[in-house]
Amino acid sequence: MLSELPLDTNWEEIYPSDNYPTLTNNVSDNDFPIYQGETLQTLQDYLSWQSSLTSFTEIDAAIATAIIDAVDDSGYLSTNVEDIYAGLALADITQEEVEIVLKRIQHFDPIGVAAKNLKDCFLIQLSALPRETPFLKEAKLIINDHLELLGNRDFRQLSRKTKLKETALKEVIAMIQRLDPKPGQIIQTNEPQYIVPDALVRKIDHDWQVALNTENIPRLKINQHYASLGKYSDNEEDNQCIRNNLQDAKWLIKSLESRNETLLKVAQCIVENQQQFFEYGEEYMKPMVLADIAYQVDMHESTISRVTSQKYLHSPRGIFELKYFFSSHVNTDTGGEASSIAIRALVKKLIAAENTAKPLSDNKLTSILAEQGIQIARRTVAKYRESLSIPPSHQRKKLI
């Protein structure tokens, strides 16, 4: 067809820019985050600015610069004071002077920055509190001497070592939990990445409908002036060059159209298969692999893999990469199948509802899943839990 079209064809009639289903009328401008622009600065920039406002001597300012350069994005010193001192090409300074400047920087904003370790970071933050703060002394004691017990949530040993009753220990732990273990991360250091979805899904009149995001589709047109040059030039070589480039342009437009048609077809198929997910959430995700969609749309698996990679779907439940909807399965006792995503969501739900004084172990979670007909190994449960960034049961135990 394309090769038969005359050069003076109206290309907008053949490749209109709005020939894809659209849900624009159902999508508010507020559905997508708009980047308003912001001034970004690194943690080092922020600390350097504060240093410039501090009454440092010229030598102390040079020391401060060396210290700030050694602070990582989390707010900790990435090297020790000895190395900072050794790297300073300054005469007549001592390591003690470096320590003095360091202590001043540690009380810059954010408080606790340039700490040597977690204990140091917490103690700096506690030292900034008013002396009359309740349980301040006890909090410093736990950080100084029993940080490992606190990290292991061994509250019984903590109570015995500190001689604090349960009520008082709760207050102390609550105070420590309000401290920031990574003070440097509150400073924006990386430009935020915004995802523009390739497809949109909305429920309209009890039916889930999919459309491409027209804002993300390139609008390509043939420049009629240059297309017509191939008819009027007296130079045959020029005419041939124009025709070749025009043909390339036609195939590029056709290829983009084909890609968009494939993307829409695959997205529609995914939504049709996963309607329960869009209605009720992750626990209702069906097991689905590339081969399932490939069979339904009559395409090769590699095509499905390619078209779903780094392509995003905007839905009432959030924005998801199309690859997210593919997952392995586990057979159930009833003869059905459960998606690994659904099982992971169930593990998350069980842990969220647990008694925090007696959190569920991986063995117990395995037993509960088995009671629901899902037979998986304890190590698989542990893998799902870890993928959710949920710590083991002994670390989830709370006094309250």
Beta strands, then each sheet from edge to edge (+ up, - down):
strand 1: 199-204
strand 2: 207-212
strand 3: 312-315
strand 4: 318-321
strand 5: 329-331
strand 6: 337-339
sheet 1: 2+ 1- 3- 4+
sheet 2: 5+ 6-
end
